[in-house]
Amino acid sequence: MPVEIKELTIRANIMNGCEENSEVKTEVGSDEDRGAIIAACVEQVLKILERKKER
């Protein structure tokens, strides 16, 4: 039996004036790593679409 959500509440805290010392660190991978991640994502999306089609 599917669950139906009739109401969804989302809260967000927004702060004015971010700290200047805050840093966002991102790790840049090689093209092979990116390709592997993209391939895995595509595979998962295709699986989800096929499951949806079966319903």
Residue pairs with C-beta under 8 A, 6 or more apart in sequence:
29 37
